[in-house]
Amino acid sequence: MKKVQSKQLFTEKERAVINLVAAGINDVVKACRMVGYDNPAEKAQELLSRDDFYLAIEKSADPEADVVVKSQTARKRFWARIMNDPETSPKDKIRASELLAKASGDFVDQVNVNFSPASLLSALEKQLEEEG
């Protein structure tokens, strides 16, 4: 079996596999299936033959994650794993997607405040006239 160059960059899908494995999916074929590879066994074999694959997993793992309270990165990985697991119910996938989106800042409440000192003074004067 020929080794692939270890200086190659990872594609987005390959990085997703790395993140899943680092988050606890020990079956690389399953991780490849979860991210959508047509031939997950072949892709898993290719990744496993790369020296930099193991290094990337090690770098991606979160040694600071606590058993009870996970770090933000670990929570995001967990939600991503739930979203991509074909055995997870659609309801749970949607909830995981929502939590991941919120944690990533996808839902931003926009508040427009138009402040004019003149309009404030006018409103105060009007209120004083009504009271007086």
C-alpha positions in Angstrom: 0.0 0.0 0.0 1.4 3.4 -1.0 1.7 6.2 1.5 0.1 9.5 0.5 2.3 12.6 1.0 1.9 13.9 4.5 2.1 17.6 3.4 -1.2 17.5 1.6 -4.0 19.7 2.8 -7.3 18.2 3.8 -10.5 18.8 2.0 -13.6 20.1 3.9 -15.1 16.6 4.0 -11.8 15.1 5.2 -11.6 17.8 7.9 -15.2 16.8 8.9 -14.1 13.2 9.2 -11.1 14.2 11.3 -13.4 16.2 13.6 -15.8 13.3 14.0 -13.0 10.9 14.8 -11.5 13.4 17.3 -15.0 13.8 18.9 -15.3 10.1 19.5 -16.5 8.3 16.4 -13.8 5.6 16.4 -15.1 4.0 13.2 -13.5 6.0 10.4 -15.7 4.2 7.8 -18.8 5.4 9.7 -17.4 8.9 9.9 -16.8 8.9 6.2 -20.3 7.7 5.6 -21.7 10.4 7.9 -20.0 13.2 5.9 -21.4 11.8 2.7 -18.6 9.9 0.8 -20.0 7.6 -1.9 -17.5 4.9 -1.0 -16.8 5.4 2.7 -14.6 2.2 3.1 -12.3 3.3 0.3 -12.0 6.8 1.6 -11.4 5.6 5.2 -8.6 3.4 3.9 -7.1 6.3 2.0 -7.2 8.5 5.1 -5.8 5.8 7.4 -2.8 5.5 5.0 -1.9 9.2 5.6 0.5 10.0 8.4 -0.9 13.5 8.7 -4.4 12.1 9.3 -3.4 10.8 12.8 -1.6 14.1 13.6 -4.7 16.1 12.5 -6.9 14.0 14.8 -4.5 14.6 17.7 -4.5 18.3 17.0 -8.2 18.4 16.6 -8.9 16.5 19.9 -9.8 18.7 22.9 -7.7 17.7 25.9 -9.3 20.4 28.0 -12.8 18.9 27.6 -14.3 18.0 31.0 -16.5 15.0 31.4 -19.5 17.0 32.7 -19.1 20.4 31.0 -17.5 20.2 27.6 -15.7 23.0 26.0 -17.4 25.1 23.3 -15.5 23.3 20.6 -16.4 19.9 22.0 -20.1 20.8 22.1 -20.0 22.0 18.5 -18.4 18.7 17.4 -21.0 16.8 19.3 -23.9 18.7 17.6 -22.2 18.3 14.2 -21.9 14.6 14.9 -25.6 14.3 15.8 -26.6 16.3 12.7 -24.7 14.0 10.4 -25.6 10.7 12.0 -28.0 8.8 9.7 -29.4 6.9 12.6 -30.5 10.1 14.5 -34.1 11.2 14.3 -35.0 14.2 12.2 -36.2 16.0 15.3 -32.9 15.6 17.0 -31.0 16.6 13.9 -33.0 19.8 13.7 -32.4 20.6 17.3 -28.6 19.9 17.0 -28.5 22.1 13.9 -30.3 24.9 15.8 -27.9 24.7 18.7 -24.9 24.6 16.5 -26.2 27.6 14.5 -26.8 29.6 17.7 -23.4 28.7 19.1 -21.8 29.8 15.8 -23.6 33.2 15.9 -25.9 32.5 12.9 -28.9 33.9 14.7 -28.2 37.6 15.4 -30.9 39.8 16.6 -30.6 43.1 14.9 -31.7 46.1 16.8 -31.9 49.5 15.1 -31.8 52.4 17.4 -32.4 55.8 16.0 -31.6 58.4 18.6 -32.0 62.1 18.1 -31.6 64.5 21.0 -34.1 66.8 19.4 -36.8 64.2 19.2 -36.1 63.2 22.8 -36.5 66.8 24.0 -39.7 67.1 21.9 -41.2 64.0 23.5 -40.2 65.2 27.0 -41.8 68.6 26.3 -45.0 67.0 25.0 -45.2 64.7 28.1 -44.7 67.7 30.4 -47.4 69.6 28.6 -49.8 66.7 29.0 -49.1 66.4 32.7 -49.2 70.1 33.4 
